[in-house]
């Protein structure tokens, strides 16, 4: 079973929602021994929004994207793969 745990609260350790989701994940881990957890903190490591340069880089005739755009493309693909692989998710 694959769980995607996403935190996004900008208040960090002061976030009640982060504490709540951490407790829920801990309980799920106890009752589901084969639980595989992917964790993503969007406040600490934001995922870039779709931009014109990313959209253009996805077009077949666009040529070689810049290193920054290439990084964003790889990260976007990884985040999408995490989402699609999840059987369940929890987010705040």
mmCIF file as gemmi writes it, N, C-alpha and C atoms, coordinates in Angstrom:
data_model
loop_
_atom_site.group_PDB
_atom_site.id
_atom_site.type_symbol
_atom_site.label_atom_id
_atom_site.label_alt_id
_atom_site.label_comp_id
_atom_site.label_asym_id
_atom_site.label_entity_id
_atom_site.label_seq_id
_atom_site.pdbx_PDB_ins_code
_atom_site.Cartn_x
_atom_site.Cartn_y
_atom_site.Cartn_z
_atom_site.occupancy
_atom_site.B_iso_or_equiv
_atom_site.pdbx_formal_charge
_atom_site.auth_seq_id
_atom_site.auth_asym_id
_atom_site.pdbx_PDB_model_num
ATOM 1 N N . UNK Axp A 1 ? 0.846 -1.174 0 1 0 ? 1 A 1
ATOM 2 C CA . UNK Axp A 1 ? 0 0 0 1 0 ? 1 A 1
ATOM 3 C C . UNK Axp A 1 ? 0.889 1.233 0 1 0 ? 1 A 1
ATOM 4 N N . UNK Axp A 2 ? 0.581 2.171 -0.87 1 0 ? 2 A 1
ATOM 5 C CA . UNK Axp A 2 ? 1.369 3.394 -1.047 1 0 ? 2 A 1
ATOM 6 C C . UNK Axp A 2 ? 0.588 4.595 -0.542 1 0 ? 2 A 1
ATOM 7 N N . UNK Axp A 3 ? 1.186 5.344 0.384 1 0 ? 3 A 1
ATOM 8 C CA . UNK Axp A 3 ? 0.587 6.557 0.939 1 0 ? 3 A 1
ATOM 9 C C . UNK Axp A 3 ? 1.415 7.761 0.519 1 0 ? 3 A 1
ATOM 10 N N . UNK Axp A 4 ? 0.756 8.787 0.021 1 0 ? 4 A 1
ATOM 11 C CA . UNK Axp A 4 ? 1.405 10.059 -0.278 1 0 ? 4 A 1
ATOM 12 C C . UNK Axp A 4 ? 1.017 11.034 0.829 1 0 ? 4 A 1
ATOM 13 N N . UNK Axp A 5 ? 2.005 11.481 1.596 1 0 ? 5 A 1
ATOM 14 C CA . UNK Axp A 5 ? 1.805 12.417 2.711 1 0 ? 5 A 1
ATOM 15 C C . UNK Axp A 5 ? 2.367 13.762 2.283 1 0 ? 5 A 1
ATOM 16 N N . UNK Axp A 6 ? 1.497 14.739 2.177 1 0 ? 6 A 1
ATOM 17 C CA . UNK Axp A 6 ? 1.892 16.07 1.713 1 0 ? 6 A 1
ATOM 18 C C . UNK Axp A 6 ? 1.634 17.089 2.816 1 0 ? 6 A 1
ATOM 19 N N . UNK Axp A 7 ? 2.666 17.812 3.192 1 0 ? 7 A 1
ATOM 20 C CA . UNK Axp A 7 ? 2.538 18.943 4.099 1 0 ? 7 A 1
ATOM 21 C C . UNK Axp A 7 ? 2.728 20.224 3.296 1 0 ? 7 A 1
ATOM 22 N N . UNK Axp A 8 ? 1.937 21.242 3.65 1 0 ? 8 A 1
ATOM 23 C CA . UNK Axp A 8 ? 2.07 22.51 2.928 1 0 ? 8 A 1
ATOM 24 C C . UNK Axp A 8 ? 1.958 23.723 3.838 1 0 ? 8 A 1
ATOM 25 N N . UNK Axp A 9 ? 1.719 23.505 5.105 1 0 ? 9 A 1
ATOM 26 C CA . UNK Axp A 9 ? 1.572 24.624 6.023 1 0 ? 9 A 1
ATOM 27 C C . UNK Axp A 9 ? 2.891 25.379 6.173 1 0 ? 9 A 1
ATOM 28 N N . UNK Axp A 10 ? 2.828 26.698 6.065 1 0 ? 10 A 1
ATOM 29 C CA . UNK Axp A 10 ? 4.038 27.516 6.148 1 0 ? 10 A 1
ATOM 30 C C . UNK Axp A 10 ? 4.479 27.773 7.582 1 0 ? 10 A 1
ATOM 31 N N . UNK Axp A 11 ? 3.69 27.312 8.556 1 0 ? 11 A 1
ATOM 32 C CA . UNK Axp A 11 ? 4.045 27.567 9.949 1 0 ? 11 A 1
ATOM 33 C C . UNK Axp A 11 ? 4.953 26.496 10.553 1 0 ? 11 A 1
ATOM 34 N N . UNK Axp A 12 ? 5.37 25.542 9.753 1 0 ? 12 A 1
ATOM 35 C CA . UNK Axp A 12 ? 6.355 24.55 10.182 1 0 ? 12 A 1
ATOM 36 C C . UNK Axp A 12 ? 5.949 23.777 11.42 1 0 ? 12 A 1
ATOM 37 N N . UNK Axp A 13 ? 6.834 23.722 12.4 1 0 ? 13 A 1
ATOM 38 C CA . UNK Axp A 13 ? 6.582 22.925 13.598 1 0 ? 13 A 1
ATOM 39 C C . UNK Axp A 13 ? 5.447 23.481 14.451 1 0 ? 13 A 1
ATOM 40 N N . UNK Axp A 14 ? 5.045 24.711 14.202 1 0 ? 14 A 1
ATOM 41 C CA . UNK Axp A 14 ? 3.922 25.299 14.935 1 0 ? 14 A 1
ATOM 42 C C . UNK Axp A 14 ? 2.567 24.913 14.325 1 0 ? 14 A 1
ATOM 43 N N . UNK Axp A 15 ? 2.584 24.212 13.215 1 0 ? 15 A 1
ATOM 44 C CA . UNK Axp A 15 ? 1.358 23.866 12.5 1 0 ? 15 A 1
ATOM 45 C C . UNK Axp A 15 ? 0.606 22.732 13.183 1 0 ? 15 A 1
ATOM 46 N N . UNK Axp A 16 ? -0.622 23 13.546 1 0 ? 16 A 1
ATOM 47 C CA . UNK Axp A 16 ? -1.477 21.967 14.137 1 0 ? 16 A 1
ATOM 48 C C . UNK Axp A 16 ? -1.84 20.921 13.078 1 0 ? 16 A 1
ATOM 49 N N . UNK Axp A 17 ? -2.065 21.346 11.848 1 0 ? 17 A 1
ATOM 50 C CA . UNK Axp A 17 ? -2.421 20.396 10.795 1 0 ? 17 A 1
ATOM 51 C C . UNK Axp A 17 ? -1.264 19.452 10.48 1 0 ? 17 A 1
ATOM 52 N N . UNK Axp A 18 ? -0.033 19.933 10.558 1 0 ? 18 A 1
ATOM 53 C CA . UNK Axp A 18 ? 1.127 19.046 10.369 1 0 ? 18 A 1
ATOM 54 C C . UNK Axp A 18 ? 1.191 18.003 11.482 1 0 ? 18 A 1
ATOM 55 N N . UNK Axp A 19 ? 0.923 18.445 12.707 1 0 ? 19 A 1
ATOM 56 C CA . UNK Axp A 19 ? 0.922 17.504 13.835 1 0 ? 19 A 1
ATOM 57 C C . UNK Axp A 19 ? -0.171 16.458 13.658 1 0 ? 19 A 1
ATOM 58 N N . UNK Axp A 20 ? -1.331 16.897 13.218 1 0 ? 20 A 1
ATOM 59 C CA . UNK Axp A 20 ? -2.453 15.986 13.01 1 0 ? 20 A 1
ATOM 60 C C . UNK Axp A 20 ? -2.15 14.961 11.918 1 0 ? 20 A 1
ATOM 61 N N . UNK Axp A 21 ? -1.637 15.426 10.785 1 0 ? 21 A 1
ATOM 62 C CA . UNK Axp A 21 ? -1.344 14.468 9.708 1 0 ? 21 A 1
ATOM 63 C C . UNK Axp A 21 ? -0.226 13.514 10.114 1 0 ? 21 A 1
ATOM 64 N N . UNK Axp A 22 ? 0.742 13.992 10.886 1 0 ? 22 A 1
ATOM 65 C CA . UNK Axp A 22 ? 1.815 13.106 11.365 1 0 ? 22 A 1
ATOM 66 C C . UNK Axp A 22 ? 1.249 12.016 12.271 1 0 ? 22 A 1
ATOM 67 N N . UNK Axp A 23 ? 0.304 12.37 13.122 1 0 ? 23 A 1
ATOM 68 C CA . UNK Axp A 23 ? -0.328 11.384 14.003 1 0 ? 23 A 1
ATOM 69 C C . UNK Axp A 23 ? -1.14 10.37 13.204 1 0 ? 23 A 1
ATOM 70 N N . UNK Axp A 24 ? -1.849 10.831 12.2 1 0 ? 24 A 1
ATOM 71 C CA . UNK Axp A 24 ? -2.632 9.926 11.353 1 0 ? 24 A 1
ATOM 72 C C . UNK Axp A 24 ? -1.704 8.958 10.622 1 0 ? 24 A 1
ATOM 73 N N . UNK Axp A 25 ? -0.617 9.464 10.084 1 0 ? 25 A 1
ATOM 74 C CA . UNK Axp A 25 ? 0.337 8.611 9.377 1 0 ? 25 A 1
ATOM 75 C C . UNK Axp A 25 ? 0.95 7.595 10.344 1 0 ? 25 A 1
ATOM 76 N N . UNK Axp A 26 ? 1.263 8.013 11.563 1 0 ? 26 A 1
ATOM 77 C CA . UNK Axp A 26 ? 1.817 7.083 12.558 1 0 ? 26 A 1
ATOM 78 C C . UNK Axp A 26 ? 0.827 5.961 12.857 1 0 ? 26 A 1
ATOM 79 N N . UNK Axp A 27 ? -0.44 6.289 13.008 1 0 ? 27 A 1
ATOM 80 C CA . UNK Axp A 27 ? -1.472 5.268 13.249 1 0 ? 27 A 1
ATOM 81 C C . UNK Axp A 27 ? -1.606 4.338 12.046 1 0 ? 27 A 1
ATOM 82 N N . UNK Axp A 28 ? -1.612 4.9 10.855 1 0 ? 28 A 1
ATOM 83 C CA . UNK Axp A 28 ? -1.701 4.071 9.653 1 0 ? 28 A 1
ATOM 84 C C . UNK Axp A 28 ? -0.511 3.123 9.546 1 0 ? 28 A 1
ATOM 85 N N . UNK Axp A 29 ? 0.647 3.607 9.931 1 0 ? 29 A 1
ATOM 86 C CA . UNK Axp A 29 ? 1.856 2.778 9.9 1 0 ? 29 A 1
ATOM 87 C C . UNK Axp A 29 ? 1.723 1.594 10.862 1 0 ? 29 A 1
ATOM 88 N N . UNK Axp A 30 ? 1.098 1.831 12.025 1 0 ? 30 A 1
ATOM 89 C CA . UNK Axp A 30 ? 0.9 0.769 13.008 1 0 ? 30 A 1
ATOM 90 C C . UNK Axp A 30 ? -0.043 -0.316 12.5 1 0 ? 30 A 1
ATOM 91 N N . UNK Axp A 31 ? -1.112 0.077 11.834 1 0 ? 31 A 1
ATOM 92 C CA . UNK Axp A 31 ? -2.116 -0.891 11.394 1 0 ? 31 A 1
ATOM 93 C C . UNK Axp A 31 ? -1.863 -1.442 9.997 1 0 ? 31 A 1
ATOM 94 N N . UNK Axp A 32 ? -0.933 -0.848 9.288 1 0 ? 32 A 1
ATOM 95 C CA . UNK Axp A 32 ? -0.605 -1.297 7.932 1 0 ? 32 A 1
ATOM 96 C C . UNK Axp A 32 ? 0.911 -1.497 7.83 1 0 ? 32 A 1
ATOM 97 N N . UNK Axp A 33 ? 1.399 -2.672 8.236 1 0 ? 33 A 1
ATOM 98 C CA . UNK Axp A 33 ? 2.848 -2.884 8.286 1 0 ? 33 A 1
ATOM 99 C C . UNK Axp A 33 ? 3.559 -2.742 6.936 1 0 ? 33 A 1
ATOM 100 N N . UNK Axp A 34 ? 2.868 -3.02 5.847 1 0 ? 34 A 1
ATOM 101 C CA . UNK Axp A 34 ? 3.512 -2.922 4.532 1 0 ? 34 A 1
ATOM 102 C C . UNK Axp A 34 ? 3.311 -1.555 3.881 1 0 ? 34 A 1
ATOM 103 N N . UNK Axp A 35 ? 2.931 -0.568 4.673 1 0 ? 35 A 1
ATOM 104 C CA . UNK Axp A 35 ? 2.682 0.784 4.152 1 0 ? 35 A 1
ATOM 105 C C . UNK Axp A 35 ? 3.987 1.426 3.691 1 0 ? 35 A 1
ATOM 106 N N . UNK Axp A 36 ? 4.002 1.865 2.46 1 0 ? 36 A 1
ATOM 107 C CA . UNK Axp A 36 ? 5.149 2.591 1.901 1 0 ? 36 A 1
ATOM 108 C C . UNK Axp A 36 ? 4.735 4.058 1.81 1 0 ? 36 A 1
ATOM 109 N N . UNK Axp A 37 ? 5.493 4.925 2.489 1 0 ? 37 A 1
ATOM 110 C CA . UNK Axp A 37 ? 5.113 6.336 2.6 1 0 ? 37 A 1
ATOM 111 C C . UNK Axp A 37 ? 6.049 7.215 1.788 1 0 ? 37 A 1
ATOM 112 N N . UNK Axp A 38 ? 5.456 8.026 0.939 1 0 ? 38 A 1
ATOM 113 C CA . UNK Axp A 38 ? 6.194 9.073 0.235 1 0 ? 38 A 1
ATOM 114 C C . UNK Axp A 38 ? 5.797 10.384 0.89 1 0 ? 38 A 1
ATOM 115 N N . UNK Axp A 39 ? 6.791 11.154 1.316 1 0 ? 39 A 1
ATOM 116 C CA . UNK Axp A 39 ? 6.53 12.416 2.003 1 0 ? 39 A 1
ATOM 117 C C . UNK Axp A 39 ? 7.026 13.581 1.156 1 0 ? 39 A 1
ATOM 118 N N . UNK Axp A 40 ? 6.195 14.617 1.073 1 0 ? 40 A 1
ATOM 119 C CA . UNK Axp A 40 ? 6.571 15.827 0.342 1 0 ? 40 A 1
ATOM 120 C C . UNK Axp A 40 ? 6.132 17.037 1.154 1 0 ? 40 A 1
ATOM 121 N N . UNK Axp A 41 ? 7.075 17.957 1.387 1 0 ? 41 A 1
ATOM 122 C CA . UNK Axp A 41 ? 6.796 19.196 2.111 1 0 ? 41 A 1
ATOM 123 C C . UNK Axp A 41 ? 6.837 20.344 1.105 1 0 ? 41 A 1
ATOM 124 N N . UNK Axp A 42 ? 5.671 20.81 0.729 1 0 ? 42 A 1
ATOM 125 C CA . UNK Axp A 42 ? 5.586 21.852 -0.296 1 0 ? 42 A 1
ATOM 126 C C . UNK Axp A 42 ? 5.974 23.231 0.206 1 0 ? 42 A 1
ATOM 127 N N . UNK Axp A 43 ? 5.974 23.424 1.519 1 0 ? 43 A 1
ATOM 128 C CA . UNK Axp A 43 ? 6.43 24.71 2.062 1 0 ? 43 A 1
ATOM 129 C C . UNK Axp A 43 ? 7.95 24.769 2.043 1 0 ? 43 A 1
ATOM 130 N N . UNK Axp A 44 ? 8.6 23.658 2.362 1 0 ? 44 A 1
ATOM 131 C CA . UNK Axp A 44 ? 10.062 23.626 2.394 1 0 ? 44 A 1
ATOM 132 C C . UNK Axp A 44 ? 10.662 23.508 0.993 1 0 ? 44 A 1
ATOM 133 N N . UNK Axp A 45 ? 10.014 22.738 0.135 1 0 ? 45 A 1
ATOM 134 C CA . UNK Axp A 45 ? 10.5 22.536 -1.232 1 0 ? 45 A 1
ATOM 135 C C . UNK Axp A 45 ? 9.326 22.676 -2.195 1 0 ? 45 A 1
ATOM 136 N N . UNK Axp A 46 ? 8.988 23.905 -2.569 1 0 ? 46 A 1
ATOM 137 C CA . UNK Axp A 46 ? 7.835 24.127 -3.444 1 0 ? 46 A 1
ATOM 138 C C . UNK Axp A 46 ? 8.023 23.501 -4.822 1 0 ? 46 A 1
ATOM 139 N N . UNK Axp A 47 ? 6.918 23.09 -5.397 1 0 ? 47 A 1
ATOM 140 C CA . UNK Axp A 47 ? 6.901 22.591 -6.766 1 0 ? 47 A 1
ATOM 141 C C . UNK Axp A 47 ? 6.503 23.765 -7.647 1 0 ? 47 A 1
ATOM 142 N N . UNK Axp A 48 ? 7.26 24.032 -8.713 1 0 ? 48 A 1
ATOM 143 C CA . UNK Axp A 48 ? 6.95 25.199 -9.548 1 0 ? 48 A 1
ATOM 144 C C . UNK Axp A 48 ? 5.613 25.048 -10.265 1 0 ? 48 A 1
ATOM 145 N N . UNK Axp A 49 ? 4.966 26.172 -10.461 1 0 ? 49 A 1
ATOM 146 C CA . UNK Axp A 49 ? 3.717 26.194 -11.216 1 0 ? 49 A 1
ATOM 147 C C . UNK Axp A 49 ? 4.037 26.031 -12.701 1 0 ? 49 A 1
ATOM 148 N N . UNK Axp A 50 ? 3.042 25.606 -13.442 1 0 ? 50 A 1
ATOM 149 C CA . UNK Axp A 50 ? 3.189 25.5 -14.884 1 0 ? 50 A 1
ATOM 150 C C . UNK Axp A 50 ? 3.443 26.89 -15.453 1 0 ? 50 A 1
ATOM 151 N N . UNK Axp A 51 ? 4.493 26.997 -16.224 1 0 ? 51 A 1
ATOM 152 C CA . UNK Axp A 51 ? 4.837 28.287 -16.83 1 0 ? 51 A 1
ATOM 153 C C . UNK Axp A 51 ? 4.89 28.122 -18.345 1 0 ? 51 A 1
ATOM 154 N N . UNK Axp A 52 ? 4.98 29.235 -19.027 1 0 ? 52 A 1
ATOM 155 C CA . UNK Axp A 52 ? 5.094 29.2 -20.481 1 0 ? 52 A 1
ATOM 156 C C . UNK Axp A 52 ? 6.337 28.455 -20.936 1 0 ? 52 A 1
ATOM 157 N N . UNK Axp A 53 ? 7.449 28.632 -20.22 1 0 ? 53 A 1
ATOM 158 C CA . UNK Axp A 53 ? 8.69 27.957 -20.626 1 0 ? 53 A 1
ATOM 159 C C . UNK Axp A 53 ? 8.596 26.447 -20.408 1 0 ? 53 A 1
ATOM 160 N N . UNK Axp A 54 ? 7.92 26.009 -19.338 1 0 ? 54 A 1
ATOM 161 C CA . UNK Axp A 54 ? 7.739 24.574 -19.117 1 0 ? 54 A 1
ATOM 162 C C . UNK Axp A 54 ? 6.812 23.999 -20.176 1 0 ? 54 A 1
ATOM 163 N N . UNK Axp A 55 ? 5.728 24.701 -20.457 1 0 ? 55 A 1
ATOM 164 C CA . UNK Axp A 55 ? 4.794 24.248 -21.478 1 0 ? 55 A 1
ATOM 165 C C . UNK Axp A 55 ? 5.481 24.16 -22.839 1 0 ? 55 A 1
ATOM 166 N N . UNK Axp A 56 ? 6.27 25.165 -23.176 1 0 ? 56 A 1
ATOM 167 C CA . UNK Axp A 56 ? 6.984 25.154 -24.457 1 0 ? 56 A 1
ATOM 168 C C . UNK Axp A 56 ? 7.989 24.01 -24.517 1 0 ? 56 A 1
ATOM 169 N N . UNK Axp A 57 ? 8.651 23.716 -23.398 1 0 ? 57 A 1
ATOM 170 C CA . UNK Axp A 57 ? 9.642 22.638 -23.374 1 0 ? 57 A 1
ATOM 171 C C . UNK Axp A 57 ? 9.001 21.281 -23.588 1 0 ? 57 A 1
ATOM 172 N N . UNK Axp A 58 ? 7.731 21.162 -23.279 1 0 ? 58 A 1
ATOM 173 C CA . UNK Axp A 58 ? 7.027 19.887 -23.473 1 0 ? 58 A 1
ATOM 174 C C . UNK Axp A 58 ? 6.613 19.67 -24.921 1 0 ? 58 A 1
ATOM 175 N N . UNK Axp A 59 ? 6.7 20.695 -25.732 1 0 ? 59 A 1
ATOM 176 C CA . UNK Axp A 59 ? 6.36 20.566 -27.142 1 0 ? 59 A 1
ATOM 177 C C . UNK Axp A 59 ? 7.521 19.9 -27.868 1 0 ? 59 A 1
ATOM 178 N N . UNK Axp A 60 ? 7.242 19.027 -28.78 1 0 ? 60 A 1
ATOM 179 C CA . UNK Axp A 60 ? 8.292 18.237 -29.433 1 0 ? 60 A 1
ATOM 180 C C . UNK Axp A 60 ? 9.273 19.089 -30.237 1 0 ? 60 A 1
ATOM 181 N N . UNK Axp A 61 ? 8.849 20.203 -30.786 1 0 ? 61 A 1
ATOM 182 C CA . UNK Axp A 61 ? 9.72 21.03 -31.621 1 0 ? 61 A 1
ATOM 183 C C . UNK Axp A 61 ? 10.378 22.171 -30.838 1 0 ? 61 A 1
ATOM 184 N N . UNK Axp A 62 ? 10.325 22.13 -29.535 1 0 ? 62 A 1
ATOM 185 C CA . UNK Axp A 62 ? 10.798 23.254 -28.735 1 0 ? 62 A 1
ATOM 186 C C . UNK Axp A 62 ? 12.313 23.34 -28.64 1 0 ? 62 A 1
ATOM 187 N N . UNK Axp A 63 ? 13.031 22.277 -28.91 1 0 ? 63 A 1
ATOM 188 C CA . UNK Axp A 63 ? 14.479 22.304 -28.757 1 0 ? 63 A 1
ATOM 189 C C . UNK Axp A 63 ? 14.89 21.955 -27.341 1 0 ? 63 A 1
ATOM 190 N N . UNK Axp A 64 ? 16.159 22.179 -27.026 1 0 ? 64 A 1
ATOM 191 C CA . UNK Axp A 64 ? 16.696 21.843 -25.712 1 0 ? 64 A 1
ATOM 192 C C . UNK Axp A 64 ? 16.323 22.905 -24.678 1 0 ? 64 A 1
ATOM 193 N N . UNK Axp A 65 ? 15.632 22.508 -23.588 1 0 ? 65 A 1
ATOM 194 C CA . UNK Axp A 65 ? 15.274 23.493 -22.565 1 0 ? 65 A 1
ATOM 195 C C . UNK Axp A 65 ? 16.493 23.898 -21.736 1 0 ? 65 A 1
ATOM 196 N N . UNK Axp A 66 ? 16.394 25.028 -21.083 1 0 ? 66 A 1
ATOM 197 C CA . UNK Axp A 66 ? 17.466 25.47 -20.192 1 0 ? 66 A 1
ATOM 198 C C . UNK Axp A 66 ? 17.584 24.505 -19.022 1 0 ? 66 A 1
ATOM 199 N N . UNK Axp A 67 ? 18.685 24.585 -18.297 1 0 ? 67 A 1
ATOM 200 C CA . UNK Axp A 67 ? 18.908 23.694 -17.15 1 0 ? 67 A 1
ATOM 201 C C . UNK Axp A 67 ? 17.816 23.885 -16.1 1 0 ? 67 A 1
ATOM 202 N N . UNK Axp A 68 ? 17.392 25.127 -15.887 1 0 ? 68 A 1
ATOM 203 C CA . UNK Axp A 68 ? 16.341 25.404 -14.902 1 0 ? 68 A 1
ATOM 204 C C . UNK Axp A 68 ? 15.016 24.775 -15.318 1 0 ? 68 A 1
ATOM 205 N N . UNK Axp A 69 ? 14.658 24.927 -16.574 1 0 ? 69 A 1
ATOM 206 C CA . UNK Axp A 69 ? 13.409 24.353 -17.075 1 0 ? 69 A 1
ATOM 207 C C . UNK Axp A 69 ? 13.49 22.829 -17.052 1 0 ? 69 A 1
ATOM 208 N N . UNK Axp A 70 ? 14.639 22.287 -17.412 1 0 ? 70 A 1
ATOM 209 C CA . UNK Axp A 70 ? 14.829 20.831 -17.373 1 0 ? 70 A 1
ATOM 210 C C . UNK Axp A 70 ? 14.636 20.312 -15.946 1 0 ? 70 A 1
ATOM 211 N N . UNK Axp A 71 ? 15.187 21.026 -14.971 1 0 ? 71 A 1
ATOM 212 C CA . UNK Axp A 71 ? 15.008 20.652 -13.564 1 0 ? 71 A 1
ATOM 213 C C . UNK Axp A 71 ? 13.527 20.656 -13.198 1 0 ? 71 A 1
ATOM 214 N N . UNK Axp A 72 ? 12.802 21.696 -13.607 1 0 ? 72 A 1
ATOM 215 C CA . UNK Axp A 72 ? 11.376 21.798 -13.309 1 0 ? 72 A 1
ATOM 216 C C . UNK Axp A 72 ? 10.587 20.674 -13.981 1 0 ? 72 A 1
ATOM 217 N N . UNK Axp A 73 ? 10.972 20.303 -15.209 1 0 ? 73 A 1
ATOM 218 C CA . UNK Axp A 73 ? 10.306 19.202 -15.91 1 0 ? 73 A 1
ATOM 219 C C . UNK Axp A 73 ? 10.504 17.877 -15.176 1 0 ? 73 A 1
ATOM 220 N N . UNK Axp A 74 ? 11.721 17.631 -14.73 1 0 ? 74 A 1
ATOM 221 C CA . UNK Axp A 74 ? 12.025 16.388 -14.01 1 0 ? 74 A 1
ATOM 222 C C . UNK Axp A 74 ? 11.258 16.347 -12.686 1 0 ? 74 A 1
ATOM 223 N N . UNK Axp A 75 ? 11.269 17.463 -11.961 1 0 ? 75 A 1
ATOM 224 C CA . UNK Axp A 75 ? 10.556 17.522 -10.691 1 0 ? 75 A 1
ATOM 225 C C . UNK Axp A 75 ? 9.055 17.331 -10.895 1 0 ? 75 A 1
ATOM 226 N N . UNK Axp A 76 ? 8.489 17.979 -11.903 1 0 ? 76 A 1
ATOM 227 C CA . UNK Axp A 76 ? 7.061 17.841 -12.185 1 0 ? 76 A 1
ATOM 228 C C . UNK Axp A 76 ? 6.695 16.394 -12.494 1 0 ? 76 A 1
ATOM 229 N N . UNK Axp A 77 ? 7.523 15.731 -13.265 1 0 ? 77 A 1
ATOM 230 C CA . UNK Axp A 77 ? 7.274 14.323 -13.596 1 0 ? 77 A 1
ATOM 231 C C . UNK Axp A 77 ? 7.351 13.449 -12.348 1 0 ? 77 A 1
ATOM 232 N N . UNK Axp A 78 ? 8.319 13.733 -11.477 1 0 ? 78 A 1
ATOM 233 C CA . UNK Axp A 78 ? 8.459 12.96 -10.244 1 0 ? 78 A 1
ATOM 234 C C . UNK Axp A 78 ? 7.244 13.138 -9.34 1 0 ? 78 A 1
ATOM 235 N N . UNK Axp A 79 ? 6.782 14.367 -9.175 1 0 ? 79 A 1
ATOM 236 C CA . UNK Axp A 79 ? 5.623 14.645 -8.329 1 0 ? 79 A 1
ATOM 237 C C . UNK Axp A 79 ? 4.375 13.973 -8.904 1 0 ? 79 A 1
ATOM 238 N N . UNK Axp A 80 ? 4.205 14.031 -10.203 1 0 ? 80 A 1
ATOM 239 C CA . UNK Axp A 80 ? 3.065 13.373 -10.835 1 0 ? 80 A 1
ATOM 240 C C . UNK Axp A 80 ? 3.13 11.86 -10.62 1 0 ? 80 A 1
ATOM 241 N N . UNK Axp A 81 ? 4.314 11.275 -10.761 1 0 ? 81 A 1
ATOM 242 C CA . UNK Axp A 81 ? 4.481 9.839 -10.529 1 0 ? 81 A 1
ATOM 243 C C . UNK Axp A 81 ? 4.132 9.474 -9.085 1 0 ? 81 A 1
ATOM 244 N N . UNK Axp A 82 ? 4.543 10.299 -8.121 1 0 ? 82 A 1
ATOM 245 C CA . UNK Axp A 82 ? 4.205 10.049 -6.718 1 0 ? 82 A 1
ATOM 246 C C . UNK Axp A 82 ? 2.693 10.055 -6.516 1 0 ? 82 A 1
ATOM 247 N N . UNK Axp A 83 ? 2.037 11.017 -7.135 1 0 ? 83 A 1
ATOM 248 C CA . UNK Axp A 83 ? 0.58 11.122 -7.017 1 0 ? 83 A 1
ATOM 249 C C . UNK Axp A 83 ? -0.116 9.919 -7.641 1 0 ? 83 A 1
ATOM 250 N N . UNK Axp A 84 ? 0.287 9.556 -8.836 1 0 ? 84 A 1
ATOM 251 C CA . UNK Axp A 84 ? -0.358 8.441 -9.531 1 0 ? 84 A 1
ATOM 252 C C . UNK Axp A 84 ? -0.091 7.092 -8.863 1 0 ? 84 A 1
ATOM 253 N N . UNK Axp A 85 ? 1.043 6.947 -8.191 1 0 ? 85 A 1
ATOM 254 C CA . UNK Axp A 85 ? 1.387 5.692 -7.54 1 0 ? 85 A 1
ATOM 255 C C . UNK Axp A 85 ? 0.675 5.505 -6.2 1 0 ? 85 A 1
ATOM 256 N N . UNK Axp A 86 ? 0.149 6.572 -5.639 1 0 ? 86 A 1
ATOM 257 C CA . UNK Axp A 86 ? -0.452 6.508 -4.313 1 0 ? 86 A 1
ATOM 258 C C . UNK Axp A 86 ? -1.807 5.799 -4.333 1 0 ? 86 A 1
ATOM 259 N N . UNK Axp A 87 ? -1.983 4.9 -3.359 1 0 ? 87 A 1
ATOM 260 C CA . UNK Axp A 87 ? -3.285 4.272 -3.15 1 0 ? 87 A 1
ATOM 261 C C . UNK Axp A 87 ? -4.161 5.176 -2.295 1 0 ? 87 A 1
ATOM 262 N N . UNK Axp A 88 ? -3.512 5.977 -1.454 1 0 ? 88 A 1
ATOM 263 C CA . UNK Axp A 88 ? -4.213 6.955 -0.624 1 0 ? 88 A 1
ATOM 264 C C . UNK Axp A 88 ? -3.281 8.121 -0.361 1 0 ? 88 A 1
ATOM 265 N N . UNK Axp A 89 ? -3.879 9.234 0.029 1 0 ? 89 A 1
ATOM 266 C CA . UNK Axp A 89 ? -3.065 10.412 0.329 1 0 ? 89 A 1
ATOM 267 C C . UNK Axp A 89 ? -3.644 11.138 1.53 1 0 ? 89 A 1
ATOM 268 N N . UNK Axp A 90 ? -2.768 11.876 2.179 1 0 ? 90 A 1
ATOM 269 C CA . UNK Axp A 90 ? -3.168 12.735 3.289 1 0 ? 90 A 1
ATOM 270 C C . UNK Axp A 90 ? -2.396 14.037 3.111 1 0 ? 90 A 1
ATOM 271 N N . UNK Axp A 91 ? -3.104 15.13 3.251 1 0 ? 91 A 1
ATOM 272 C CA . UNK Axp A 91 ? -2.465 16.425 3.013 1 0 ? 91 A 1
ATOM 273 C C . UNK Axp A 91 ? -3.021 17.457 3.986 1 0 ? 91 A 1
ATOM 274 N N . UNK Axp A 92 ? -2.223 18.481 4.227 1 0 ? 92 A 1
ATOM 275 C CA . UNK Axp A 92 ? -2.706 19.604 5.024 1 0 ? 92 A 1
ATOM 276 C C . UNK Axp A 92 ? -2.449 20.886 4.296 1 0 ? 92 A 1
